[in-house]
C-alpha cells in the first residue's frame, strides 16, 4: 500500500530504492537515444538547427510526459497505493459494479488488459537493447571488440536470467547506490561538455523544436520516434508506485534523475555541435579515452539493473494475471521471507530469456533494436491516457469538460509519439505488437474459457440448502477426521463431494467448503483474511480473501483455525479437489472451436491446485470428471 508520508531515514531509504528500481530503464536511455536521432536508420544531419531542435524535444518530452503526466496526474490513479494497468482495471471494474454514471467501463477494462499484454513485448526488448548498448562501448575503446559485442551481451543476459532463481534481495541492496553513481556520472560527463559549449543551453527554448519541424518536415516525425526513446520506462513510475509510494518516486525524479538526464543530453548535444562526427556514439565519446573501460563496466551494471526491473515487473504482472483469472495457475516462488513482492516465475523467466537471446542474435546491434523499441510503450501511453480519463470521470467524479481537456492534452503528445513509432513497425516494431497480441489472446481466452467451464459445470450443480436437507434425512456413514472440499461457487455442492459420496458412501466428522477469493485490490490484510460460517453440526463454510498481489497459502491459514471448538490438524485433514478432463467441441457456446482447443491445451499445462494453494500433497485426494466445452 501507499507509504504513509515517509520522513527522514525512511524517506531516504525509499527514495534510494526508487532510484534503483523505478528509474533503471529511463536512466539508461542516454546510451542510445541521442545517437539514434542522428546516426540511426532515420537519422538527420547534425547541424545546429537540428541539434538544438532535438534537445528541445528531449527536454520538453521529459518535462511534459514524465513530470506532468505521470508524476502529477497518472500516479493519482492508485488502487490502495498500487499502480499499473491491472490497478487501473480494478478501479474501473469496481466503479462499474457501483453503477457509476460514466458508461463503458467494461470496454476500458479490455483496453487495460491489452496494455498489460504489451508490457511483455517491452520486457523482452528492454534487456536486449540496454545491455547491447552498454557493451557496444567497447567498440569505442577499440574496434577489435566488435566481433565480441554480441557474444559478451548474450553471456551477461544469460547470467542475469540464471540469477533470477536466487531472488533479487541481496542485489537489490546495491541497486540504489550503483544507480546514484550512474546518475552522478551522467551529470559530470554532461557538465564538462556543456562548459565548453554553453550555447547549447538555448535548446531549452521550445521555439527550437518548432524550427526543427519547420526545417525537416515529415522527416522530423521519423526523428521524433528516436526522441521517444528518452521517455521509455515512464510506465515504470506508475507500475512500481506500490513498492515505494508517490513521494519518494517524485523526489528521486526531481532531485536527481531529471537534472542528470538533462545535463547529459545537453552535454552530448554540445559534443555533437563541436564534433558532428561524434554522433556515432556521443555518450561514450563524452568520456576521456582512459575512462571508457570503467564507463562500460558502470553502464553494463546500470543496464543490468534496468533489465532486472523489467523482469521483476513481468513476474509481478504474471502473478496479478493469475490471481485475477486471466492466466492459469503456474509455479510462483517467493524469494524473500520479508518482502512479499520478491517472486520468481520460472516459466516466464525462461521464456523471456529465449526471446531476449533471439532478439540479440536477430538484430545484432542496439541501433537495429531501436527500430523495434518504442511502439509498445507508445501504445501503452495512449492507453494510459484514455484509462486515466475514464478514472477521472467514474472514480474521481470530474466534470466532463475538465476530464476531456486533460485527455486532449495528453493525447496531443502521446498520439504524436505513437504516429512517429508506427513508422518503425516494418523495421521491427511489429515484434512487440505481435507479442502483445499473442498474450492478449491468451489472457482473454483463459478468462472466457473459465467462464464457459463454469457454465457447463453449473448445469449439474446441487444447491447447498437442498443437499443439507437431504443429508439430514439420510446421514451417510461417518468417518473420523476433517474433509476440505475446495469450490469456486460457495452456493453449490462441489462435484468432488458428490463423487466421494457416490463411490465411497462415507462422510467425515467435519466437512468444510473452502472458497478462495481474489479481490480487485492488491492486498487483503490479515484481519480480513478468513471468514467462517457454520451451516450445521457437520458442515462449515470457510472463505479466504487474498489481494491480486498475494499468493494463497491455504494450509498456513487453516492451521490456526478452530472449527466447532477444535483446531484443524494437518495430519487429520483430507483435501478433496475436482479435476476436469476437458474436451473441445464444435457446439455453439460463445467461444470458437479454436479458442476452446487453445483453452484445453493451456488448462492441461496449468499447475495443479495442490501446488498453487500450498496444500500438503500427501493429504490431497483428486476426483475427476469429463466435460465437453
C-alpha positions in Angstrom: 0.0 0.0 0.0 1.0 3.6 -0.4 3.7 4.5 2.1 2.1 7.0 4.6 4.0 10.3 4.4 7.5 8.8 5.0 10.1 11.2 6.5 13.7 11.2 7.5 15.6 8.0 7.1 12.5 6.1 5.9 12.0 8.6 3.1 15.7 8.5 2.1 15.7 4.7 2.0 12.6 4.6 -0.2 14.0 7.3 -2.5 17.2 5.3 -2.8 15.2 2.2 -3.6 13.2 4.0 -6.2 16.4 5.1 -7.9 17.5 1.5 -8.3 14.2 0.0 -9.5 11.9 2.7 -10.9 14.5 4.7 -12.9 16.7 1.9 -14.3 15.1 1.9 -17.7 14.7 5.6 -18.3 18.1 6.2 -16.7 20.0 4.2 -19.4 18.4 5.9 -22.4 21.3 8.3 -22.8 23.3 5.3 -24.0 21.4 5.2 -27.3 18.7 7.9 -27.6 20.7 10.8 -28.9 22.7 8.6 -31.2 19.6 7.3 -32.8 18.4 10.8 -33.6 21.4 11.5 -35.8 23.1 8.1 -36.6 20.2 5.6 -36.6 18.2 4.3 -39.5 16.2 7.6 -39.7 19.0 9.9 -38.5 19.3 13.5 -39.7 22.3 15.9 -40.3 24.0 17.1 -37.1 23.7 20.8 -37.9 23.0 23.4 -35.1 19.3 23.8 -36.0 18.8 20.0 -35.8 20.9 19.5 -32.6 19.1 22.3 -30.7 15.7 21.2 -32.0 16.3 17.6 -30.9 17.5 18.7 -27.5 14.4 20.9 -27.1 12.2 17.9 -28.0 14.0 15.8 -25.5 13.7 18.4 -22.7 10.0 19.0 -23.1 9.3 15.3 -23.5 10.9 14.6 -20.1 9.1 17.6 -18.5 5.6 17.2 -20.0 5.3 13.4 -20.3 7.2 12.1 -17.3 6.9 15.0 -14.8 3.5 16.5 -15.6 1.5 13.5 -17.0 2.9 10.6 -14.9 4.1 12.1 -11.7 1.3 14.6 -11.1 -1.7 13.1 -12.9 -1.4 9.3 -13.6 0.0 8.5 -10.2 -3.1 9.8 -8.6 -5.0 6.8 -10.0 -3.8 4.3 -7.4 -5.6 1.1 -6.2 -4.7 1.3 -2.5 -1.3 2.5 -3.3 -0.7 0.1 -6.2 -0.3 1.3 -9.8 -0.1 -0.3 -13.3 -2.6 -1.5 -15.9 -4.2 -4.0 -13.6 -4.7 -1.4 -10.9 -6.5 0.8 -13.4 -8.5 -2.1 -14.5 -9.5 -2.9 -10.9 -10.5 0.7 -10.3 -12.7 0.8 -13.3 -14.3 -2.6 -12.6 -15.3 -1.5 -9.1 -16.7 1.7 -10.5 -18.7 -0.3 -13.0 -20.0 -2.5 -10.2 -21.2 0.5 -8.2 -23.3 1.6 -11.2 -21.4 4.8 -12.0 -22.9 7.4 -14.3 -20.0 7.0 -16.7 -20.7 4.2 -19.1 -18.3 1.9 -21.0 -16.1 0.8 -18.2 -16.2 -2.8 -19.3 -14.6 -1.8 -22.6 -11.9 0.2 -20.8 -11.1 -2.9 -18.8 -10.4 -4.8 -22.0 -8.2 -1.9 -23.2 -6.3 -2.1 -19.9 -5.8 -5.8 -20.5 -4.3 -5.2 -23.9 -2.0 -2.6 -22.4 -0.8 -5.1 -19.8 -0.2 -7.6 -22.6 2.1 -5.2 -24.4 4.3 -5.0 -21.3 5.7 -8.4 -22.2 6.9 -7.2 -25.6 8.7 -4.3 -23.9 10.1 -6.7 -21.3 11.8 -8.7 -24.0 13.3 -5.7 -25.8 14.5 -3.6 -22.8 17.2 -6.1 -21.6 18.4 -6.7 -25.1 18.8 -3.1 -26.2 20.1 -1.9 -22.8 22.9 -4.5 -22.4 23.8 -4.3 -26.1 24.2 -0.6 -26.0 26.4 -0.8 -22.9 28.7 -3.4 -24.3 29.0 -1.6 -27.6 31.1 1.0 -25.7 34.0 -1.5 -26.1 33.9 -0.6 -29.8 34.7 3.0 -28.9 37.8 1.8 -27.0 39.0 -0.3 -29.8 37.4 -1.8 -33.0 38.9 -5.1 -32.1 36.0 -5.8 -29.7 33.4 -5.5 -32.5 33.1 -9.3 -33.2 32.7 -10.0 -29.5 30.0 -7.5 -28.6 27.0 -9.8 -29.3 28.6 -12.9 -27.5 29.5 -10.8 -24.5 26.0 -9.3 -24.3 24.4 -12.8 -24.5 26.7 -14.1 -21.7 25.7 -11.2 -19.5 21.9 -11.7 -20.3 22.1 -15.4 -19.7 23.8 -14.8 -16.3 21.1 -12.3 -15.4 18.3 -14.7 -16.1 20.0 -17.6 -14.4 20.4 -15.4 -11.3 16.6 -14.8 -11.0 16.0 -18.1 -9.2 18.2 -16.8 -6.3 16.0 -13.8 -5.8 16.8 -10.1 -6.1 17.0 -9.2 -2.4 20.8 -9.2 -2.0 21.5 -7.5 -5.3 18.6 -5.0 -4.6 20.5 -3.6 -1.7 23.2 -2.3 -4.0 20.9 -1.3 -6.9 20.3 2.1 -5.4 23.9 3.2 -4.7 25.0 2.0 -8.1 22.3 4.0 -9.8 23.2 7.0 -7.8 26.8 6.7 -9.1 25.4 6.2 -12.6 23.3 9.5 -12.5 26.2 11.4 -10.9 28.5 10.2 -13.7 25.9 11.3 -16.3 25.9 14.8 -14.7 29.7 15.0 -14.6 30.2 13.9 -18.2 27.5 16.2 -19.4 28.5 19.3 -17.4 32.1 19.1 -18.6 30.9 19.2 -22.2 28.4 22.0 -21.6 31.0 24.2 -20.1 32.9 24.0 -23.3 29.8 24.9 -25.4 27.4 26.8 -23.1 25.3 28.0 -26.1 23.7 24.6 -26.2 21.5 25.6 -23.2 19.4 27.8 -25.6 17.8 24.5 -26.7 15.5 24.7 -23.6 13.5 27.3 -25.5 10.6 25.3 -27.2 10.9 27.6 -30.2 13.9 25.4 -31.3 11.5 22.4 -31.5 9.3 24.4 -33.8 12.2 25.4 -36.0 13.3 21.8 -36.2 10.0 20.6 -37.6 9.8 23.6 -40.0 13.2 22.7 -41.4 12.7 18.9 -41.6 9.0 18.5 -42.4 8.0 14.8 -42.5 11.5 13.6 -41.7 11.1 15.3 -38.4 8.4 12.8 -37.5 10.8 10.0 -38.1 13.3 11.6 -35.7 10.5 12.0 -33.1 10.4 8.2 -32.9 14.0 8.3 -31.8 13.4 11.2 -29.4 10.7 8.9 -27.8 13.5 6.6 -26.6 14.3 9.1 -23.8 11.0 8.5 -22.1 10.7 4.7 -22.5 10.4 3.5 -18.9 7.9 6.1 -17.9 5.3 3.4 -17.3 7.6 2.0 -14.6 6.9 5.2 -12.5 3.3 4.2 -12.2 3.7 0.4 -12.2 6.2 0.4 -9.3 4.3 3.0 -7.3 3.2 0.4 -4.7 6.7 -0.5 -3.8 7.8 3.0 -2.8 4.9 5.5 -2.8 4.4 8.7 -4.7 6.6 11.0 -2.6 9.9 9.0 -2.9 9.4 8.5 -6.6 8.7 12.2 -7.2 11.6 13.2 -5.0 14.1 10.9 -6.8 12.9 12.2 -10.2 13.0 15.9 -9.4 16.0 15.8 -7.1 18.4 13.7 -9.2 17.1 11.8 -12.2 15.7 14.6 -14.3 18.6 17.1 -13.8 21.1 14.3 -14.5 19.4 13.2 -17.7 19.0 16.8 -19.0 22.6 17.6 -18.2 23.9 14.5 -20.0 21.7 15.0 -23.1 22.8 18.6 -23.3 26.4 17.5 -22.9 26.0 15.1 -25.8 24.4 17.8 -27.8 27.3 20.2 -27.1 29.8 17.5 -28.2 27.9 17.0 -31.5 27.9 20.7 -32.1 31.7 20.8 -31.7 32.3 17.5 -33.5 29.5 16.3 -35.7 31.3 13.0 -36.4 30.7 12.1 -32.7 27.1 11.1 -33.5 28.4 7.6 -34.0 28.4 7.2 -30.2 28.1 10.6 -28.4 27.6 9.0 -24.9 31.0 7.2 -24.7 32.8 9.9 -26.6 31.9 12.3 -23.8 34.4 10.5 -21.6 38.2 10.7 -21.9 39.8 7.7 -23.5 41.2 6.4 -20.2 37.6 6.3 -18.7 35.9 4.3 -21.4 36.5 0.9 -19.9 35.4 1.9 -16.4 32.4 3.6 -18.0 31.5 0.4 -19.9 31.5 -1.5 -16.7 29.3 1.0 -14.9 27.0 1.3 -17.9 26.7 -2.5 -18.0 25.8 -2.6 -14.3 23.2 0.1 -14.9 21.6 -1.7 -17.8 21.5 -5.0 -15.8 19.6 -3.1 -13.1 17.3 -1.7 -15.7 16.7 -5.2 -17.1 16.1 -6.5 -13.6 13.4 -4.0 -13.0 11.6 -5.1 -16.2 12.0 -8.8 -15.5 10.6 -8.3 -11.9 7.8 -6.4 -13.4 6.9 -9.3 -15.7 6.9 -11.6 -12.7 4.6 -9.3 -10.8 2.3 -8.8 -13.8 2.0 -12.5 -14.3 1.1 -13.1 -10.7 -1.6 -10.5 -10.9 -3.0 -12.0 -14.1 -3.1 -15.5 -12.4 -4.8 -14.1 -9.3 -7.4 -12.2 -11.4 -8.2 -15.3 -13.5 -6.5 -14.2 -16.8 -3.8 -16.8 -16.7 -3.8 -20.4 -15.5 -2.2 -21.4 -12.2 1.6 -21.6 -12.6 4.6 -22.0 -10.3 5.4 -18.8 -8.3 8.3 -18.9 -5.9 8.8 -16.4 -3.1 12.5 -15.5 -2.9 12.3 -13.5 0.3 10.6 -14.1 3.6 10.5 -10.4 4.4 9.4 -8.8 1.1 6.3 -10.5 -0.4 6.8 -8.6 -3.7 10.0 -10.5 -4.5 8.9 -13.5 -6.5 10.3 -15.8 -9.2 8.2 -17.3 -12.0 10.3 -20.0 -13.8 8.1 -20.3 -16.9 8.1 -16.6 -17.6 11.8 -16.3 -16.8 12.9 -18.9 -19.3 10.5 -17.7 -22.0 11.9 -14.2 -21.6 15.5 -15.5 -21.8 14.9 -17.3 -25.0 13.2 -14.3 -26.6 15.8 -11.9 -25.5 18.7 -14.0 -26.8 16.9 -14.4 -30.1 16.4 -10.7 -30.3 20.1 -10.0 -29.7 21.1 -12.6 -32.4 18.4 -11.4 -34.8 19.0 -7.7 -34.7 22.7 -7.7 -33.8 23.0 -4.1 -32.6 21.2 -1.7 -30.3 20.7 0.7 -33.3 18.7 -2.0 -35.1 16.9 -2.9 -32.0 15.9 0.7 -31.5 13.6 0.2 -34.6 11.6 -2.4 -32.7 11.7 -0.4 -29.4 9.0 2.2 -28.7 5.8 1.2 -30.4 4.6 -1.0 -27.4 5.4 1.7 -24.9 3.8 4.4 -27.1 0.7 2.3 -27.3 0.7 1.8 -23.6 1.0 5.6 -23.1 -2.1 6.2 -25.3 -4.0 3.5 -23.4 -3.0 5.0 -20.0 -4.2 8.5 -21.1 -7.6 7.0 -22.1 -7.9 5.0 -18.9 -7.0 7.9 -16.6 -9.7 9.9 -18.4 -12.2 7.1 -17.6 -10.9 7.0 -14.0 -11.3 10.8 -13.7 -14.9 10.5 -14.8 -16.0 7.4 -12.9 -13.8 7.3 -9.8 -12.7 11.0 -9.2 -16.1 12.3 -10.4 -14.5 15.0 -12.6 -16.7 17.3 -14.7 -16.8 16.0 -18.3 -15.2 19.2 -19.6 -12.2 19.0 -17.2 -11.6 15.3 -17.9 -11.9 16.0 -21.7 -9.3 18.8 -21.5 -6.9 16.5 -19.7 -7.4 13.8 -22.2 -6.9 16.1 -25.2 -3.7 17.5 -23.7 -2.2 14.0 -23.1 -3.3 12.6 -26.4 -1.9 15.5 -28.4 1.6 14.4 -27.2 1.0 10.6 -26.9 -0.5 10.3 -30.4 2.4 12.2 -31.9 4.8 9.7 -30.4 2.5 6.9 -31.4 2.5 8.1 -35.0 6.3 8.5 -35.1 6.8 5.0 -33.7 4.2 3.5 -36.1 6.5 4.3 -39.0 9.0 1.8 -37.4 6.6 -1.1 -37.4 8.0 -2.6 -40.7 11.6 -2.2 -39.4 11.0 -4.3 -36.3 8.2 -2.6 -34.4 5.9 -5.5 -35.4 7.7 -7.7 -32.8 6.3 -6.2 -29.6 2.9 -5.8 -31.2 2.9 -9.5 -32.1 3.9 -10.4 -28.6 1.2 -8.2 -27.1 -1.5 -9.5 -29.4 -0.5 -13.1 -28.6 -0.5 -12.5 -24.8 -3.9 -10.7 -25.1 -5.4 -13.7 -26.9 -4.1 -16.0 -24.2 -5.4 -13.8 -21.4 -8.9 -13.4 -22.9 -9.1 -17.0 -24.0 -8.4 -18.2 -20.5 -10.8 -15.8 -18.9 -13.6 -16.6 -21.3 -12.8 -20.4 -21.2 -13.1 -20.4 -17.4 -16.4 -18.7 -17.6 -17.6 -21.2 -20.2 -16.4 -24.1 -18.0 -18.4 -22.7 -15.0 -21.4 -22.5 -17.2 -21.1 -26.2 -18.2 -20.5 -27.2 -14.6 -23.4 -25.2 -13.2 -25.9 -27.3 -15.1 -25.2 -30.3 -12.8 -24.7 -28.5 -9.6 -26.8 -29.0 -6.5 -27.7 -26.1 -4.2 -26.2 -26.5 -0.7 -29.5 -26.0 1.1 -31.1 -28.8 -0.8 -28.1 -31.0 -0.2 -28.0 -30.3 3.6 -31.7 -31.2 3.9 -31.2 -34.5 2.1 -28.2 -35.4 4.2 -30.1 -34.6 7.3 -32.7 -37.1 6.4 -30.3 -39.8 5.3 -27.0 -39.4 7.1 -24.2 -41.5 5.4 -21.7 -43.5 7.4 -19.4 -41.1 9.3 -15.6 -41.5 9.5 -13.2 -39.6 11.7 -11.3 -36.5 10.6 -11.9 -33.3 8.6 -12.6 -33.1 4.9 -12.0 -29.9 3.0 -13.7 -29.5 -0.4 -12.4 -26.6 -2.5 -15.1 -24.8 -4.5 -15.3 -21.7 -6.7 -19.0 -21.3 -6.1 -19.9 -21.3 -2.4 -23.6 -21.6 -3.0 -23.5 -25.1 -4.5 -22.1 -28.5 -3.6 -18.6 -29.3 -5.0 -18.6 -32.1 -7.6 -15.8 -33.8 -5.6 -18.1 -34.2 -2.6 -20.9 -35.7 -4.7 -18.4 -38.1 -6.3 -17.0 -39.1 -2.9 -20.4 -39.9 -1.5 -21.4 -41.8 -4.7 -18.3 -44.0 -4.7 -17.1 -44.2 -1.1 -20.5 -43.7 0.6 -19.0 -42.0 3.7 -18.9 -38.5 5.2 -16.2 -37.1 7.5 -17.0 -35.9 11.0 -16.4 -32.3 9.9 -16.8 -31.1 6.3 -15.5 -27.7 5.2 -16.5 -26.0 1.9 -13.4 -23.8 1.2 -13.7 -20.8 -1.2 -10.6 -18.8 -2.1 -11.5 -15.3 -3.4 -9.1 -13.0 -5.1 -10.2 -9.4 -4.7 -9.7 -6.5 -7.0 -7.3 -4.8 -4.6 -3.5 -5.5 -4.1 -3.6 -6.8 -0.5 -6.5 -8.1 1.6 -4.9 -7.8 5.0 -4.7 -10.5 7.7 -7.6 -9.0 9.6 -9.9 -9.7 6.6 -8.2 -12.9 5.5 -10.7 -15.5 6.7 -14.5 -15.8 7.2 -16.0 -18.8 8.9 -19.7 -19.8 8.7 -21.4 -22.7 10.4 -24.0 -24.4 8.2 -25.0 -27.2 10.7 -23.3 -29.6 13.1 -21.3 -31.2 10.3 -20.8 -28.7 7.5 -18.9 -25.4 7.6 -18.1 -22.8 5.0 -14.7 -21.0 5.1 -13.9 -18.1 2.8 -10.3 -16.9 2.3 -9.6 -13.5 0.9 -6.4 -12.5 -1.0 -5.4 -9.5 -3.0 -4.2 -9.8 -6.5 -0.6 -9.1 -5.4 -0.7 -12.0 -2.9 -0.1 -15.8 -3.3 -2.5 -18.0 -1.4 -1.2 -20.3 1.4 -4.2 -22.3 2.5 -2.7 -24.6 5.0 -0.9 -21.9 6.9 -4.2 -20.1 7.4 -6.3 -23.2 8.3 -3.7 -24.5 10.7 -4.6 -21.7 13.1 -8.3 -22.1 12.6 -10.8 -23.7 15.1 -14.0 -25.3 13.9 -16.6 -26.3 16.5 -14.0 -25.6 19.3 -11.4 -28.0 17.8 -8.3 -27.0 15.8 -7.8 -28.2 12.2 -5.0 -30.7 12.5 -3.0 -31.0 9.2 -2.4 -34.8 9.6 -6.1 -35.4 10.3 -7.4 -33.4 7.3 -8.0 -34.5 3.8 -8.4 -32.1 0.9 -10.7 -33.2 -1.9 -10.2 -31.5 -5.3 -12.0 -31.7 -8.5 -10.1 -32.3 -11.7 -11.8 -31.7 -15.1 -10.9 -33.6 -18.2 -11.8 -31.1 -20.9 -12.8 -31.9 -24.5 -13.2 -29.1 -27.1 -16.3 -29.5 -29.3 -17.8 -27.5 -32.1 -21.1 -26.9 -30.3 -22.1 -23.3 -30.1 -21.2 -21.6 -26.8 -19.9 -18.1 -27.3 -16.4 -19.3 -28.0 -15.0 -20.5 -31.3 -13.6 -24.0 -31.6 -10.0 -22.9 -32.0 -10.3 -20.9 -28.7 -11.8 -23.9 -26.9 -8.9 -26.0 -28.2 -6.4 -23.4 -27.0 -8.1 -23.3 -23.6 -7.9 -27.0 -23.3 -4.2 -27.0 -24.1 -3.5 -24.2 -21.6 -5.6 -26.0 -18.9 -3.6 -29.2 -19.3 -0.3 -27.3 -18.7 -1.5 -25.4 -15.6 0.0 -26.0 -12.2 -2.2 -28.2 -10.1 -4.3 -26.7 -7.2 -2.2 -28.7 -4.7 1.0 -26.8 -5.5 -0.7 -23.4 -6.2 -2.6 -23.3 -2.9 0.3 -24.9 -1.0 -1.7 -27.9 0.2 0.1 -30.9 1.8 0.5 -33.3 -1.2 0.1 -36.4 1.0 -3.3 -35.2 2.2 -4.9 -34.4 -1.2 -7.5 -36.6 -3.0 -8.4 -35.7 -6.6 -11.7 -36.8 -8.1 -12.2 -36.2 -11.8 -15.0 -35.7 -14.3 -15.1 -35.3 -18.1 -16.6 -32.1 -19.5 -17.4 -31.1 -23.1 -17.0 -27.4 -24.0 
